[in-house]
Amino acid sequence: MTEERNLSMLSDFYEFTMGNGYFNQGMKNTTAIFDAFYRSNPDNGGFAIFSGLEDIMDYVENIKFTEEDIEFFRKNSNFSEGFLEYLKNFKFTGDIWSFKEGSAMFPGEPILTVRAPIIEAQIIETYLLLSMNYNSLITTKANRIVRAADGRLVMEFGARRAQGPDASIKGARAAFIGGAPLTSNTLSGKKYSIPVGGTMAHSWIQSFDSEYLAFKAFAENYPKNCSLLVDTYDTLSSGLPNAIKVLKEVIEPQGYLSYSSIRIDSGDLAYLTKEARKMLDQAGLKETKIIASNSLDEYSIESLKAQGAKIDSFGIGERLITSKEDPVFGGVYKLAAIKEGENSPLVPKIKISDNVEKITTPGFKKVYRIYDKQTGKAEADYITLRDEVVDDSQPLVIFDPHFTWKMKRMENYELRPMQVPIFLNGKRVYDSPSIEEINEYCKSQVKSLWDEVKRFDRPHDYYVDLSSKLWNLKQELILEGKSR
């Protein structure tokens, strides 16, 4: 068994290179504000779901550099001894605000905001992003698959296809948050208290003298959880008849048919499941469920439904745990403001690019979600400067930040702040909910979105708008930057 790891060094080397430079330039006490956000939704979807906060909190709370780490830097860099001494006593002392795990989120808005001495804020960048990016990717994918399944059980079966052990373990947690209530990953089940499940592989059947004997042995061992894999030899001429025989002989007399199932892992799933349902029903096994697996995702599930496939639940592996169709979640971490000293003003910062989507939004900001009081639906997100006061008892005019002539007058609405404090002055102040509570919160967030935003094909654009004050600041800094 591996020992508990210290992941403090899991950072791009340039974070330390910049840290050493900041230190040597006398900027150790300069306060920086960074925003973590992303630029586009995976799979061309209408939204994404935030996940990974638990890992981020653990990392920030426990970050420290050992003598061995310091010696590594001494041998592999030209960092100053003053900076190395600083790292020996390193501790995060800043503030972090974040969306809650399970929140629906949209491109361009600050999901996490870090305010800390600039070296501290810089060093945590890589771990913060990798946690947000991977976990949010898998939670978002899982939720898409669960929505496509439309009430049918979705089981996460990706342990052996994940990109390494960490992805396998954390991916199961992320999938649970997104709506997959069961995993095949035993360690994830133990670590996160997720229900685990698994029955047989083809090797079980091949180990016996006949398919019938393999099914019979399994049924006798697990009468209350008898799931028979019927496609080892021939699904309809061999697997189904043998499964039906065993279910009638072993399971039905014990009264456990409602817990029984057959699984099909190959072939034409639409055709095979329809034929299997006919054969099971004709044998009086209407309670026996049909499980389908074999490289499924939301698109293939939608297709199977359209073809009338008779499937009660889905085992989803590689296309979930790797988000195979769109495997990169493009979260970034950008400087938004800087304060050089205790009594210095906060100076907003902007990154300008010829690519419009890469122009950042400057300043220390807040994110609100606008809910219609009558429908309870989320209408738009609204970003303001941190010191702005918005009175949701008064009408609010919002506008598209890219096409400013597109305006909407909001009345009878409620503003809800999306970020909550996670760390204040280096101390963790947020108690993470249970994974079940995060899952329920995720469900409520998705329910609050209009169906048009949730559709897979050309979803409706959900607007993320800037306050007039923030928009004006952004335009001023763009003009200033262009004139330099």
Rosetta blueprint (number, residue, H / E / L):
1 M L
2 T L
3 E L
4 E L
5 R L
6 N L
7 L L
8 S L
9 M L
10 L L
11 S L
12 D L
13 F H
14 Y H
15 E H
16 F H
17 T H
18 M H
19 G H
20 N H
21 G H
22 Y H
23 F H
24 N H
25 Q L
26 G L
27 M L
28 K L
29 N L
30 T L
31 T E
32 A E
33 I E
34 F E
35 D E
36 A E
37 F E
38 Y E
39 R L
40 S L
41 N L
42 P H
43 D H
44 N H
45 G L
46 G L
47 F L
48 A E
49 I E
50 F L
51 S L
52 G L
53 L H
54 E H
55 D H
56 I H
57 M H
58 D H
59 Y H
60 V H
61 E H
62 N H
63 I L
64 K L
65 F L
66 T L
67 E H
68 E H
69 D H
70 I H
71 E H
72 F H
73 F H
74 R H
75 K H
76 N H
77 S L
78 N L
79 F L
80 S L
81 E H
82 G H
83 F H
84 L H
85 E H
86 Y H
87 L H
88 K H
89 N L
90 F L
91 K L
92 F L
93 T L
94 G L
95 D E
96 I E
97 W E
98 S E
99 F E
100 K L
101 E L
102 G L
103 S L
104 A E
105 M E
106 F L
107 P L
108 G L
109 E L
110 P L
111 I L
112 L E
113 T E
114 V E
115 R E
116 A E
117 P E
118 I H
119 I H
120 E H
121 A H
122 Q H
123 I H
124 I L
125 E H
126 T H
127 Y H
128 L H
129 L H
130 L H
131 S H
132 M H
133 N H
134 Y H
135 N H
136 S H
137 L H
138 I H
139 T H
140 T H
141 K H
142 A H
143 N H
144 R H
145 I H
146 V H
147 R H
148 A H
149 A H
150 D L
151 G L
152 R L
153 L E
154 V E
155 M E
156 E E
157 F L
158 G L
159 A H
160 R H
161 R H
162 A L
163 Q L
164 G L
165 P H
166 D H
167 A H
168 S H
169 I H
170 K H
171 G H
172 A H
173 R H
174 A H
175 A H
176 F H
177 I H
178 G H
179 G L
180 A L
181 P L
182 L E
183 T E
184 S L
185 N L
186 T H
187 L H
188 S H
189 G H
190 K H
191 K H
192 Y H
193 S L
194 I L
195 P L
196 V E
197 G L
198 G L
199 T L
200 M L
201 A L
202 H H
203 S H
204 W H
205 I H
206 Q H
207 S L
208 F L
209 D L
210 S L
211 E H
212 Y H
213 L H
214 A H
215 F H
216 K H
217 A H
218 F H
219 A H
220 E H
221 N H
222 Y L
223 P H
224 K H
225 N H
226 C L
227 S E
228 L E
229 L E
230 V L
231 D L
232 T L
233 Y L
234 D L
235 T H
236 L H
237 S H
238 S H
239 G H
240 L H
241 P H
242 N H
243 A H
244 I H
245 K H
246 V H
247 L H
248 K H
249 E H
250 V H
251 I H
252 E H
253 P H
254 Q H
255 G L
256 Y L
257 L H
258 S H
259 Y H
260 S L
261 S E
262 I E
263 R E
264 I E
265 D L
266 S L
267 G L
268 D L
269 L H
270 A H
271 Y H
272 L H
273 T H
274 K H
275 E H
276 A H
277 R H
278 K H
279 M H
280 L H
281 D H
282 Q H
283 A L
284 G L
285 L L
286 K L
287 E L
288 T L
289 K E
290 I E
291 I E
292 A E
293 S L
294 N L
295 S L
296 L L
297 D L
298 E H
299 Y H
300 S H
301 I H
302 E H
303 S H
304 L H
305 K H
306 A H
307 Q L
308 G L
309 A L
310 K L
311 I L
312 D L
313 S E
314 F E
315 G E
316 I E
317 G L
318 E H
319 R H
320 L H
321 I H
322 T L
323 S L
324 K L
325 E L
326 D L
327 P L
328 V L
329 F L
330 G L
331 G E
332 V E
333 Y E
334 K E
335 L E
336 A E
337 A E
338 I E
339 K E
340 E L
341 G L
342 E L
343 N L
344 S L
345 P L
346 L L
347 V E
348 P E
349 K L
350 I L
351 K L
352 I L
353 S L
354 D L
355 N L
356 V H
357 E H
358 K H
359 I L
360 T L
361 T L
362 P L
363 G L
364 F L
365 K E
366 K E
367 V E
368 Y E
369 R E
370 I E
371 Y E
372 D E
373 K L
374 Q L
375 T L
376 G L
377 K L
378 A E
379 E E
380 A E
381 D E
382 Y E
383 I E
384 T E
385 L E
386 R L
387 D L
388 E L
389 V L
390 V L
391 D L
392 D L
393 S L
394 Q L
395 P L
396 L E
397 V E
398 I E
399 F E
400 D L
401 P L
402 H L
403 F L
404 T L
405 W L
406 K L
407 M E
408 K E
409 R E
410 M E
411 E L
412 N L
413 Y E
414 E E
415 L E
416 R E
417 P E
418 M L
419 Q E
420 V E
421 P E
422 I E
423 F E
424 L E
425 N L
426 G L
427 K E
428 R E
429 V L
430 Y L
431 D L
432 S L
433 P L
434 S L
435 I H
436 E H
437 E H
438 I H
439 N H
440 E H
441 Y H
442 C H
443 K H
444 S H
445 Q H
446 V H
447 K H
448 S L
449 L L
450 W L
451 D H
452 E H
453 V H
454 K H
455 R L
456 F L
457 D L
458 R L
459 P L
460 H L
461 D L
462 Y L
463 Y E
464 V E
465 D E
466 L E
467 S L
468 S H
469 K H
470 L H
471 W H
472 N H
473 L H
474 K H
475 Q H
476 E H
477 L H
478 I H
479 L H
480 E H
481 G H
482 K H
483 S H
484 R L
